Each structure stands twice: as C-alpha cells, then as structure tokens.
Amino acid sequence: MRLGIRLQLLLALGALLVLAFVPLFFAVASLTQATMGGVRASSARAIGRAIAGHVAAARATRAAPELSLLLEAQLGPDGASAIGVYDAAGALVDRAGEPEIAAALPASVDAGAEVLRAVRTARGGAILVVVPEHARAEGAAPAGGGGAAPASGGGAAGPVAVLVPTDPSTVPAAPLVRIVALYTGVMALGLLVFAYIAMTRLAVRPIDALSRAARRVAGGARDLEVPQAGARELAELGASLAHMTSRLRADEESLRAKIAEVERYAADLKSAQERLVRSERLASVGRLAAGLAHEIGNPIAAILGLQELLLAGGLTPAEERDFVERMKRETERIHRTLRDLLDFARPAAPDAGGAGDTGDAPSGSVADALDDVLSLVAPQKAFRGVELLRDVAPGVPRVPLSHGRLVQVLLNLLLNAADAVPRAGGRVWVRASRGADGGARIEVEDNGPGIAEAVRETLFEPFITTKEVGEGTGLGLAVCRGLVEAAGGAIGVERGEGGGARFVVSLPAASASG
C-alpha cells in the first residue's frame, strides 16, 4: 500500500523533529547534570567549611566524648554523611558516620592543604572536603564571638574532613530533565498536529478535489471543475489541467473526424478493390468464353448433322436411337462446359464470414480449387497441345481464402502460363504442398521464355504486362497479389528449372473456426 502525501510529509517532519529535539534534549540533560553537579560541589565545600568551623569551635571547648556526640549531630541526609577529625600532624583522631561510609575517609591527610575531590563510598558517590586549620580560622569565628584557647582534653587542632553525598538521588536534576522532556514532546506533537491541519487545508483537500475532477473527466465529463481553495501553485496547476483537458477534447474531436474520414476512404478503397476483382473476374470469363467457341462449335455442328439425318428419314429404329444418344452426349458436353463457366462467373452476395464478393466459406481447399480450374481450362483452345501436369501432395491444409477467389487466382496464373508456352510442346506444372511454416505452397510453372529482369520487380504492379498491346490489361497479377496478401499470404515469381517462369503462392493455414 502506498502512503499518501500527507502521511509521508508527517513522517518526514516527525523524523526531522526527532533529529532536532533528541540531541537537544540530551544536551540540556547533560548541561543540567553538569550544572547541578557544580552547584553540589560548591555546596559541599560550603557545608564542609561550616561543619569544620563548628567542629573546631567544639574541640576548643568540649571534651572528646562530647565532641563525638556533636559530630553525630552534624550528620544528615541533606548534609554530611561522614566526618573525620585529624590532629596537627594529619592523623585521623575521630570519625562519625555509618562505618561503610566513614571507611572512605582517609587515615591521614596533609594538615596544611585544603582538599576537594570526588570519592566512592558504599552508598555511592561523594565529595571529600578537607579543611585545614588556617582555612577554618579564616572562614569561621569561634562560638561565643571571641577567641578561646583549646581545651586541655582536645589536643592540638588539626584539619577536619567531611564527606558530602553526591548520589543522583540527592541531586534535584531529574525533575528539571523531565520538565524539559515533557516540553519537547508537547512542542513536537503540537508541530505535527499543526502541520497535519495546515497540509490538509492547503494541499491535500485541493489535490483530492482536483483528482476527483480528473476522474469525472475520465468518466465522460466534458469540463474539468478546478477547485478554488488551496495554494496559488495548486490553483495554477488546476487551471493548466483544465486548459489541457479542453485541448485534449478538441484534439479528440479532430481525431474522431479524421478516423471517420479514414474509415470512409477505407470503405471506398475496399469497394474499388471489389469492383476491380469483379472486373478481372469478368475479363477472365470473357477469355474463357472466347476460347469455348471452337469447343462448343464442333458439338453443335455434329448435332445439326444428326438432326438432318433424322429428319430425312429412312433410318432403322436402332440407327435413330444411336443418333439420339450421340446427340445427347454432345448436348451434355456443351452443358457441362457452359455450367463450369457459369459457376465461375456467377456473382454472389458477400457473406457474414468475410469471404468478400463470393458466397463461399471463409476458407478454401487447394485441391478442390485446382480441380475446378483444370475443368475450366481443359476445353480452352489455348490449352490444345499444352500438357497440364498436376501434383498435389497429401496433407495440404485449407487456406484462409474463399474457394471462388482461390479459383480466380489459379485461373489467372494458368491462363498467363498458357499464353507464354509454345503451341507445340508446351508444358504447365501445377504443384501444391505443405509449406515450411505449416501453410500451403502453390507453384505454377511453365516452359516458356520466362520473365524479363526489367519487369520482374514491377510485375505485380497495376497495368504492368508482358503481352502485346491489346492482349492484356495488366490488372490480373495485381488482383492476384491483392487477394493473396489480403489473406495473409505472399505471391512471387522466380526462374524455373527449364528457364520459364515459376509463380509461387504462399498462404497460411486456415484457423480451425474457418
């Protein structure tokens, strides 16, 4: 799941606040601890001096037992935790405090030097303050307002050592640190809430409104409703999107008009192509009809002669029956020839399967088409003396070209081959096999003079012909190429083995639904 811009900005701002406030918090806490430690050290020194002054005054007026009681009275949780009394040589004379804490007092000190250092006790950290005699005399006056001689039982005065605890529990820095942490957290939370509200009002809501408007346009709305709220940049962005939407709508209308125009041109082109195919079909019919004159003339002459003999009479019933049967055979021969021609020439309405101007199925059989073509050209005068060789390999697939158009392509190629071969010894090979790509490969080869190199590249262009003027229109091969390429195939010409022309038609296999 992708995060929204608001949450992403809040996370980025939160990370920035963490980077800014966490080091600041630790710096403030460290500074507070250091400051409180310094204050505690100063307080410890002052406490040590004060206690040392009181002890010095007591040593001058009290005996040793009373001095011990005074030392115990000076101890407390907010004051000294242990007190040591030393003689003039710096040796420990007496001490007060809990044994585990008082054990941290040194056994001897420098009687003339003031000491202030941190030590460790059984209860934690502490500050050792050693106040020599001359420091006490400068910092504290004897009790009673005047000087007094030391008591005979107290001995010579020496330094006093005081242990003042510095354990963190005794230093009031924790409440201050907690207050700083609370302030930092409240400020960070306040900034996040303020940023959330500001981003929602200034950026997120206008962007959401703009997004909804864009979705309405995608759903079919004609105009983009630009939100008025938000920052200036968002308002300018909305205005730019509205302008872009209007331009896109205008371009869409222009594109629709151009598409309609192209579709109209395509329909006109398809109609022209269909008319050209029909014209070429009619031209082929004319050539076939012209070639049938001799084929039909001989049977008709024989029928007329037999009719005259029957009308003359004098024939036996067996002879009359023989004449009638011969007339029937000649009539059936004429009928069969004309029927093949009419089947090829008969127009049919386009079918729903997209077969074009024929009513055939969308796919056709190469073998069946070859059989029909050979039946059409067999009676032709142009094929008298020409040897037609048919070779159809088994397993040739059906092709996505209707039967009628397949017949038209093969018929055009065979008629051109008949025009190219010599009248004596002419040969035309028709081969069909499965191609390397699984489709059908059809070859029409002749032993004529072949195709000149000058016209081979443009042979399939309209109005290109190798025949004499008046003998061809130059549209036959162009129509064949159009029909083959419309079915996804290809047609080409190459030099045959005997020097003649070999036309190769490659067609893909028809789909199972065809």
C-alpha positions in Angstrom: 0.0 0.0 0.0 1.4 3.4 -1.0 1.3 6.2 1.6 -0.5 9.5 0.9 1.4 12.8 0.6 0.0 13.9 4.0 1.3 10.9 5.9 4.6 11.0 4.0 5.1 14.6 4.9 4.2 14.0 8.6 6.6 11.1 8.8 9.3 13.3 7.3 8.5 16.1 9.7 8.5 13.7 12.6 11.9 12.3 11.6 13.2 15.9 11.4 11.8 16.7 14.8 13.4 13.6 16.3 16.7 14.6 14.7 16.4 18.1 16.1 14.9 17.6 19.6 16.5 14.3 20.8 20.1 15.7 20.6 18.8 18.9 22.2 17.2 17.0 25.0 20.3 15.1 25.8 22.4 18.2 25.6 20.1 20.0 28.0 20.1 17.0 30.3 23.9 16.8 30.3 24.2 20.5 30.9 21.7 20.3 33.7 23.6 17.4 35.3 26.9 19.2 35.0 25.4 22.4 36.4 23.8 20.6 39.3 27.0 18.8 39.9 28.9 22.0 40.1 26.3 23.5 42.4 26.5 20.4 44.5 30.3 20.6 44.7 30.1 24.3 45.8 27.5 23.4 48.3 29.6 20.5 49.6 32.6 22.8 50.0 30.5 25.4 51.9 28.9 22.6 54.0 32.4 21.2 54.8 33.7 24.6 55.8 30.7 25.3 58.0 30.9 21.9 59.7 34.7 22.2 60.1 34.2 25.6 61.8 31.6 24.1 64.2 33.9 21.1 65.0 36.9 23.4 65.6 34.9 25.5 68.0 33.7 22.4 69.8 37.2 21.0 70.0 38.3 24.1 71.8 35.5 24.0 74.5 34.4 20.3 74.8 35.9 17.1 75.8 36.3 14.1 73.5 33.0 12.3 74.4 31.0 15.4 73.9 32.8 16.0 70.6 31.7 12.6 69.3 28.1 13.5 70.1 28.5 16.8 68.3 29.9 15.0 65.2 26.9 12.6 65.1 24.6 15.6 65.3 26.2 17.2 62.2 25.3 14.2 60.1 22.1 14.2 58.0 20.6 13.2 54.6 21.0 16.8 53.2 24.4 17.4 54.8 27.4 15.4 55.7 27.4 11.6 55.6 30.7 11.2 57.5 33.0 13.5 59.4 36.7 12.9 60.3 38.8 14.8 62.8 42.6 14.9 62.4 45.4 16.1 64.7 48.0 18.7 63.8 50.1 16.0 62.1 47.2 15.0 59.8 46.4 11.6 61.5 42.8 10.5 62.0 41.7 11.1 65.6 38.0 10.5 65.5 35.2 10.0 62.9 31.4 9.8 62.8 29.0 8.2 60.4 28.0 4.8 59.2 31.0 2.5 59.2 30.7 1.6 55.5 30.6 5.3 54.6 33.1 6.5 57.1 35.6 3.9 55.8 36.0 6.2 52.8 37.7 8.8 55.0 41.5 8.8 54.6 43.6 7.6 57.5 45.8 10.7 57.1 45.8 13.9 55.3 48.0 16.9 54.5 47.4 19.1 57.5 48.2 22.3 55.6 46.4 21.7 52.3 42.7 22.1 51.5 41.3 19.1 49.5 38.2 18.9 47.4 37.8 15.7 45.4 35.2 13.0 44.4 35.4 9.7 46.1 33.3 6.4 46.1 31.5 5.1 49.2 29.5 2.1 49.9 26.4 4.2 49.2 27.5 5.8 46.0 29.5 9.0 45.0 30.5 11.7 47.5 32.8 14.7 47.7 35.6 14.7 50.2 36.2 18.2 51.7 39.4 18.6 53.9 39.6 22.0 55.6 42.9 22.8 57.3 43.2 24.8 60.5 44.2 28.1 58.9 41.2 27.9 56.4 38.8 27.4 59.3 40.3 30.3 61.1 39.7 32.5 58.0 36.3 31.2 57.2 34.6 30.7 60.6 34.7 32.5 64.0 34.7 30.6 67.3 31.4 30.2 69.1 30.6 32.9 71.6 32.0 35.7 69.4 35.6 35.6 70.6 38.8 33.5 70.6 39.2 30.7 73.1 42.1 28.5 73.9 41.8 24.9 73.1 40.6 22.6 75.8 43.2 20.6 77.5 41.4 17.4 76.6 41.1 18.1 72.9 44.8 18.3 72.0 46.3 20.4 69.2 43.8 21.4 66.5 44.2 19.8 63.1 42.2 19.5 59.8 38.6 18.3 59.5 37.4 16.1 56.7 33.7 16.0 55.6 32.0 13.5 53.2 29.1 15.1 51.4 27.0 12.6 49.2 26.6 13.4 45.5 24.4 10.4 44.5 22.0 11.4 41.7 19.1 10.7 44.0 20.3 13.6 46.2 20.7 16.0 43.3 17.4 17.5 42.2 18.2 17.4 38.4 15.7 14.7 37.4 12.5 16.9 37.8 14.1 19.5 35.6 15.1 17.0 33.0 11.6 15.5 33.0 10.1 19.0 32.5 12.4 19.6 29.5 11.4 16.2 28.0 7.7 17.0 28.5 8.1 20.4 26.9 10.0 18.9 24.0 7.3 16.2 23.4 4.5 18.7 23.7 6.1 21.0 21.2 6.8 18.2 18.7 3.2 16.9 19.0 1.9 20.4 18.6 4.0 21.0 15.5 2.8 17.7 14.0 -0.8 18.5 14.6 -0.4 22.0 13.2 1.4 20.6 10.1 -1.4 18.0 9.7 -4.1 20.6 9.7 -2.2 23.0 7.5 -1.3 20.4 4.9 -4.9 19.1 4.9 -6.4 22.6 4.3 -3.7 23.9 1.9 -2.6 20.9 -0.1 -4.4 17.6 0.5 -8.0 18.8 0.1 -7.3 20.8 -3.1 -5.4 17.9 -4.6 -8.2 15.4 -3.7 -10.7 17.8 -5.3 -8.6 18.0 -8.4 -8.2 14.3 -8.5 -11.9 13.8 -8.3 -12.5 16.3 -11.0 -9.9 14.4 -13.2 -11.8 11.1 -12.6 -15.0 12.8 -13.6 -13.4 13.9 -16.9 -12.1 10.3 -17.4 -15.6 9.1 -16.8 -17.0 11.3 -19.6 -17.4 14.8 -18.2 -16.7 17.5 -20.8 -15.1 20.1 -18.5 -12.6 19.9 -15.6 -14.0 21.7 -12.5 -11.0 23.4 -10.9 -11.1 23.8 -7.1 -10.8 27.4 -5.9 -9.3 26.6 -2.5 -5.6 25.8 -1.8 -2.3 27.5 -2.5 -1.5 29.6 -5.6 0.6 26.8 -7.2 -2.3 24.3 -6.9 -4.7 26.8 -8.4 -2.3 27.4 -11.3 -2.0 23.6 -11.7 -5.8 23.2 -11.8 -6.0 25.9 -14.4 -3.3 24.3 -16.5 -5.1 20.9 -16.3 -8.4 22.5 -17.3 -6.8 24.1 -20.3 -5.1 20.8 -21.2 -8.5 19.0 -20.8 -10.1 21.4 -23.2 -7.3 20.9 -25.7 -7.5 17.2 -25.4 -11.2 17.3 -26.0 -10.6 19.4 -29.1 -7.9 17.0 -30.3 -10.2 14.1 -29.6 -13.0 15.6 -31.8 -10.5 16.3 -34.5 -9.2 12.7 -34.3 -12.7 11.3 -34.4 -13.4 13.3 -37.6 -10.1 12.1 -39.1 -10.9 8.5 -38.1 -14.3 8.8 -39.7 -12.7 10.2 -42.9 -10.2 7.4 -43.0 -12.9 4.8 -42.5 -14.8 6.4 -45.3 -11.7 6.3 -47.5 -11.1 2.7 -46.5 -14.7 1.7 -47.4 -14.3 3.5 -50.8 -11.0 1.7 -51.3 -12.5 -1.7 -50.4 -15.4 -1.0 -52.7 -13.0 -0.1 -55.6 -11.0 -3.2 -54.9 -14.1 -5.4 -55.0 -15.1 -3.8 -58.3 -11.6 -4.4 -59.6 -11.8 -8.1 -58.6 -15.2 -8.4 -60.3 -13.9 -6.7 -63.4 -10.9 -9.1 -63.6 -13.3 -12.0 -63.0 -15.4 -10.8 -65.9 -12.3 -10.4 -68.1 -11.4 -14.0 -67.3 -14.9 -15.1 -68.1 -14.6 -13.2 -71.5 -11.3 -15.0 -72.2 -12.9 -18.4 -71.3 -16.0 -17.7 -73.4 -13.8 -16.7 -76.4 -11.9 -20.0 -76.0 -15.1 -22.0 -75.8 -16.3 -21.0 -79.3 -14.4 -23.8 -81.0 -15.2 -26.3 -78.2 -18.9 -25.6 -78.5 -19.0 -25.2 -82.3 -18.0 -28.8 -83.1 -20.6 -30.4 -80.9 -23.3 -28.1 -82.3 -22.3 -28.9 -85.9 -22.4 -32.6 -85.1 -25.9 -32.3 -83.5 -27.2 -30.3 -86.6 -25.9 -33.0 -88.9 -27.5 -35.8 -86.9 -30.8 -33.9 -86.8 -30.8 -33.5 -90.6 -30.3 -37.3 -91.0 -33.1 -37.9 -88.6 -35.4 -35.5 -90.5 -34.5 -37.1 -93.8 -35.9 -40.4 -92.5 -35.3 -43.9 -93.9 -33.4 -45.0 -90.7 -34.0 -48.1 -88.8 -35.1 -47.7 -85.2 -31.7 -48.8 -84.0 -30.0 -46.2 -86.1 -32.4 -43.5 -84.9 -31.7 -44.4 -81.2 -27.9 -44.3 -81.9 -28.3 -40.8 -83.4 -30.3 -39.6 -80.5 -27.8 -40.9 -77.9 -25.0 -39.3 -79.8 -26.9 -36.0 -79.8 -27.5 -36.4 -76.1 -23.8 -36.9 -75.4 -22.8 -33.8 -77.4 -25.5 -31.8 -75.7 -24.3 -32.9 -72.3 -20.8 -32.0 -73.3 -21.9 -28.4 -74.2 -24.0 -28.2 -71.0 -21.1 -29.3 -68.8 -18.7 -26.7 -70.4 -21.2 -23.9 -70.0 -22.1 -24.9 -66.5 -18.4 -24.7 -65.4 -18.2 -21.3 -67.0 -21.4 -20.0 -65.3 -20.3 -21.4 -61.9 -17.2 -19.4 -62.1 -18.8 -16.2 -63.5 -21.9 -16.3 -61.2 -21.8 -13.3 -58.7 -22.8 -13.9 -55.1 -23.5 -11.5 -52.2 -20.9 -11.1 -49.5 -21.3 -13.4 -46.6 -21.1 -12.7 -42.9 -17.8 -14.6 -42.7 -15.9 -12.0 -44.6 -15.5 -14.0 -47.8 -15.8 -10.9 -49.9 -17.9 -10.9 -53.1 -18.3 -14.7 -53.1 -20.7 -16.6 -51.1 -18.1 -19.3 -50.2 -16.9 -20.2 -46.8 -14.0 -18.1 -45.4 -11.5 -20.9 -46.1 -10.9 -23.0 -49.2 -9.4 -26.3 -50.3 -6.4 -26.0 -52.7 -7.1 -29.5 -54.2 -10.8 -28.6 -54.9 -9.9 -25.3 -56.4 -7.3 -26.9 -58.7 -9.9 -29.5 -59.9 -12.3 -26.7 -60.8 -9.7 -24.6 -62.6 -8.5 -27.6 -64.6 -12.1 -28.3 -65.6 -12.4 -24.7 -66.8 -9.2 -24.6 -68.8 -9.4 -28.1 -70.3 -11.8 -27.1 -73.1 -9.9 -23.9 -74.0 -8.3 -23.6 -77.4 -5.2 -22.1 -75.7 -4.6 -25.4 -73.9 -4.8 -27.6 -77.0 -1.4 -29.1 -77.4 -0.3 -27.9 -73.9 0.5 -30.6 -71.4 -1.0 -29.9 -67.9 0.8 -31.7 -65.1 -1.0 -31.7 -61.7 0.9 -32.7 -58.5 -1.0 -32.2 -55.2 0.8 -33.6 -52.1 -1.3 -35.1 -49.4 -1.9 -33.1 -46.2 -2.1 -29.6 -47.9 -4.1 -27.5 -45.3 -7.1 -25.4 -46.0 -6.2 -21.7 -46.6 -8.0 -18.5 -45.4 -9.1 -17.7 -49.0 -12.5 -18.5 -50.3 -13.0 -21.1 -52.9 -14.1 -18.6 -55.6 -11.1 -16.3 -55.0 -8.7 -19.2 -54.9 -10.1 -20.4 -58.3 -9.7 -16.8 -59.6 -6.0 -16.6 -58.6 -5.1 -20.1 -60.0 -7.1 -19.5 -63.2 -5.3 -16.2 -63.9 -1.9 -17.9 -63.4 -2.8 -20.8 -65.7 -4.2 -18.6 -68.4 -1.0 -16.5 -68.3 1.1 -19.7 -68.4 -0.9 -20.9 -71.5 -0.2 -17.6 -73.3 3.6 -17.9 -72.5 4.3 -21.5 -73.6 4.7 -22.6 -77.3 1.7 -24.2 -79.0 3.7 -27.3 -79.7 5.4 -29.0 -76.8 4.1 -26.5 -74.2 4.1 -27.7 -70.6 2.5 -26.3 -67.5 3.1 -27.7 -64.0 0.8 -27.1 -61.1 2.1 -28.2 -57.7 0.6 -27.9 -54.2 2.4 -28.9 -51.0 2.6 -28.0 -47.3 5.0 -25.1 -46.7 7.8 -24.9 -44.2 5.6 -22.7 -42.0 2.7 -25.2 -42.0 0.7 -23.3 -44.7 0.1 -24.1 -48.3 2.6 -23.6 -51.1 1.3 -23.5 -54.7 3.6 -23.4 -57.7 2.5 -22.7 -61.4 5.5 -23.2 -63.7 5.8 -23.2 -67.5 8.4 -23.9 -70.0 8.0 -20.5 -71.8 10.7 -17.8 -72.3 10.4 -16.6 -68.6 10.1 -13.1 -67.2 12.5 -10.4 -68.3 14.6 -8.9 -65.5 13.4 -5.4 -66.4 9.8 -6.1 -65.4 10.3 -8.8 -62.7 10.4 -6.3 -59.8 7.2 -4.4 -61.1 5.4 -7.4 -62.5 2.6 -7.3 -59.8 2.0 -3.6 -60.1 -1.2 -2.5 -61.9 -1.1 -2.0 -65.7 2.2 -3.9 -66.0 2.0 -6.6 -68.7 4.4 -8.6 -70.8 1.8 -9.2 -73.6 1.3 -7.4 -76.8 -0.8 -4.2 -76.9 -4.5 -5.1 -76.8 -3.9 -8.6 -75.4 -3.8 -7.8 -71.7 -4.9 -5.1 -69.2 -2.1 -5.5 -66.7 -4.5 -6.0 -63.8 -4.6 -9.8 -63.5 -1.5 -10.2 -61.4 -2.2 -7.1 -59.4 -5.6 -8.5 -58.4 -4.0 -11.8 -57.6 -1.5 -10.1 -55.3 -4.3 -8.2 -53.6 -6.3 -11.3 -52.9 -3.3 -13.3 -51.6 -2.0 -10.6 -49.4 -5.5 -9.9 -48.0 -5.5 -13.5 -46.8 -2.1 -13.0 -45.1 -0.1 -14.7 -47.9 2.5 -13.7 -50.5 3.0 -14.2 -54.2 6.2 -14.0 -56.2 7.9 -15.1 -59.4 11.2 -16.8 -59.9 13.1 -18.6 -62.7 12.0 -22.1 -63.4 14.3 -25.1 -63.9 13.8 -25.0 -67.7 14.2 -21.3 -68.0 10.5 -20.5 -67.8 8.5 -18.6 -65.2 7.5 -20.1 -61.8 4.9 -18.3 -59.8 4.8 -19.2 -56.1 1.8 -18.5 -53.9 2.3 -19.0 -50.1 -0.8 -19.0 -47.9 -1.1 -19.6 -44.2 -3.2 -22.4 -42.9 -6.8 -21.5 -42.1 -7.8 -21.4 -38.4 -10.0 -24.2 -37.0 -13.0 -21.9 -36.9 -12.7 -21.2 -40.6 
